[in-house]
Amino acid sequence: MKILIINPNTSVETTEQIQLVAERAATNDTVIECVTAPFGVKTIKTLEDLPLAIEAVLSIIDKRAYTVDAVVIAAFSDPGLS
């Protein structure tokens, strides 16, 4: 199984931490790939930050959704999930 985890923030450091935690939780036959939002804010802090985060998440899903078995949005508000 291949899982794509999207960090909707632009913080590469956060993405790296997400990758480590996900790999520890994954089974041996699971491939984890984490990606950072290509644009937006370093951390989503306000409702005003969400539209740009949603756009970034959807841009990744648009390009990658059919190359993986599952997509996870790693944020408290699941921007782009609708």
Short mmCIF file of the C-alpha atoms (twelve columns), coordinates in Angstrom:
data_MODEL
# 
_entry.id   MODEL 
# 
loop_
_atom_site.group_PDB 
_atom_site.id 
_atom_site.type_symbol 
_atom_site.label_atom_id 
_atom_site.label_alt_id 
_atom_site.label_comp_id 
_atom_site.label_asym_id 
_atom_site.label_seq_id 
_atom_site.Cartn_x 
_atom_site.Cartn_y 
_atom_site.Cartn_z 
_atom_site.pdbx_PDB_model_num 
ATOM 1  C CA . MET A 1  0.000   0.000  0.000  1 
ATOM 2  C CA . LYS A 2  1.204   3.497  -0.809 1 
ATOM 3  C CA . ILE A 3  -0.041  6.392  1.303  1 
ATOM 4  C CA . LEU A 4  0.468   10.042 0.414  1 
ATOM 5  C CA . ILE A 5  0.410   12.365 3.416  1 
ATOM 6  C CA . ILE A 6  -0.012  16.045 2.652  1 
ATOM 7  C CA . ASN A 7  1.171   18.718 5.038  1 
ATOM 8  C CA . PRO A 8  -0.984  21.705 3.997  1 
ATOM 9  C CA . ASN A 9  1.510   24.050 5.646  1 
ATOM 10 C CA . THR A 10 4.767   25.076 3.970  1 
ATOM 11 C CA . SER A 11 6.912   23.939 6.902  1 
ATOM 12 C CA . VAL A 12 9.357   21.324 5.624  1 
ATOM 13 C CA . GLU A 13 10.401  20.594 9.215  1 
ATOM 14 C CA . THR A 14 6.833   19.646 10.090 1 
ATOM 15 C CA . THR A 15 6.606   17.414 7.023  1 
ATOM 16 C CA . GLU A 16 9.783   15.620 8.084  1 
ATOM 17 C CA . GLN A 17 8.329   14.971 11.540 1 
ATOM 18 C CA . ILE A 18 5.078   13.697 10.034 1 
ATOM 19 C CA . GLN A 19 7.098   11.332 7.829  1 
ATOM 20 C CA . LEU A 20 8.973   9.898  10.828 1 
ATOM 21 C CA . VAL A 21 5.828   9.310  12.869 1 
ATOM 22 C CA . ALA A 22 3.951   7.786  9.932  1 
ATOM 23 C CA . GLU A 23 6.816   5.429  9.063  1 
ATOM 24 C CA . ARG A 24 6.949   4.183  12.665 1 
ATOM 25 C CA . ALA A 25 3.221   3.415  12.556 1 
ATOM 26 C CA . ALA A 26 3.209   1.811  9.101  1 
ATOM 27 C CA . THR A 27 3.458   -1.883 8.398  1 
ATOM 28 C CA . ASN A 28 6.405   -3.266 6.436  1 
ATOM 29 C CA . ASP A 29 4.423   -3.393 3.199  1 
ATOM 30 C CA . THR A 30 3.284   0.239  3.419  1 
ATOM 31 C CA . VAL A 31 5.105   3.034  1.626  1 
ATOM 32 C CA . ILE A 32 4.682   6.462  3.176  1 
ATOM 33 C CA . GLU A 33 5.329   9.585  1.137  1 
ATOM 34 C CA . CYS A 34 4.906   12.968 2.751  1 
ATOM 35 C CA . VAL A 35 4.762   16.196 0.799  1 
ATOM 36 C CA . THR A 36 4.754   19.827 1.848  1 
ATOM 37 C CA . ALA A 37 2.324   22.342 0.393  1 
ATOM 38 C CA . PRO A 38 4.034   24.048 -2.555 1 
ATOM 39 C CA . PHE A 39 2.658   27.434 -1.492 1 
ATOM 40 C CA . GLY A 40 0.676   28.983 1.342  1 
ATOM 41 C CA . VAL A 41 1.533   29.726 4.941  1 
ATOM 42 C CA . LYS A 42 4.188   28.164 7.179  1 
ATOM 43 C CA . THR A 43 1.503   27.212 9.701  1 
ATOM 44 C CA . ILE A 44 -2.268  27.494 9.432  1 
ATOM 45 C CA . LYS A 45 -3.299  29.712 12.327 1 
ATOM 46 C CA . THR A 46 -6.477  31.475 11.265 1 
ATOM 47 C CA . LEU A 47 -9.544  30.912 9.133  1 
ATOM 48 C CA . GLU A 48 -8.066  33.391 6.672  1 
ATOM 49 C CA . ASP A 49 -5.178  30.934 6.079  1 
ATOM 50 C CA . LEU A 50 -7.489  28.105 5.023  1 
ATOM 51 C CA . PRO A 51 -8.404  29.102 1.431  1 
ATOM 52 C CA . LEU A 52 -4.755  29.123 0.347  1 
ATOM 53 C CA . ALA A 53 -4.097  25.845 2.182  1 
ATOM 54 C CA . ILE A 54 -7.103  24.274 0.478  1 
ATOM 55 C CA . GLU A 55 -5.833  25.405 -2.907 1 
ATOM 56 C CA . ALA A 56 -2.387  23.930 -2.181 1 
ATOM 57 C CA . VAL A 57 -3.839  20.595 -1.015 1 
ATOM 58 C CA . LEU A 58 -6.102  20.312 -4.034 1 
ATOM 59 C CA . SER A 59 -3.195  21.054 -6.377 1 
ATOM 60 C CA . ILE A 60 -1.291  18.103 -4.908 1 
ATOM 61 C CA . ILE A 61 -4.296  15.784 -4.952 1 
ATOM 62 C CA . ASP A 62 -5.023  16.748 -8.548 1 
ATOM 63 C CA . LYS A 63 -1.550  15.603 -9.593 1 
ATOM 64 C CA . ARG A 64 -1.064  12.635 -7.278 1 
ATOM 65 C CA . ALA A 65 -4.349  11.042 -6.203 1 
ATOM 66 C CA . TYR A 66 -4.262  8.317  -8.833 1 
ATOM 67 C CA . THR A 67 -0.673  7.304  -8.036 1 
ATOM 68 C CA . VAL A 68 -1.386  6.218  -4.455 1 
ATOM 69 C CA . ASP A 69 -3.827  4.029  -2.557 1 
ATOM 70 C CA . ALA A 70 -4.755  6.649  0.032  1 
ATOM 71 C CA . VAL A 71 -4.311  10.338 0.763  1 
ATOM 72 C CA . VAL A 72 -4.098  11.778 4.276  1 
ATOM 73 C CA . ILE A 73 -4.309  15.499 5.001  1 
ATOM 74 C CA . ALA A 74 -2.169  16.119 8.065  1 
ATOM 75 C CA . ALA A 75 -3.883  19.123 9.615  1 
ATOM 76 C CA . PHE A 76 -6.439  19.739 12.319 1 
ATOM 77 C CA . SER A 77 -9.052  21.126 9.959  1 
ATOM 78 C CA . ASP A 78 -8.477  18.826 6.946  1 
ATOM 79 C CA . PRO A 79 -8.211  21.701 4.439  1 
ATOM 80 C CA . GLY A 80 -9.324  20.542 1.020  1 
ATOM 81 C CA . LEU A 81 -11.474 17.699 2.262  1 
ATOM 82 C CA . SER A 82 -14.967 18.328 0.960  1 
# 
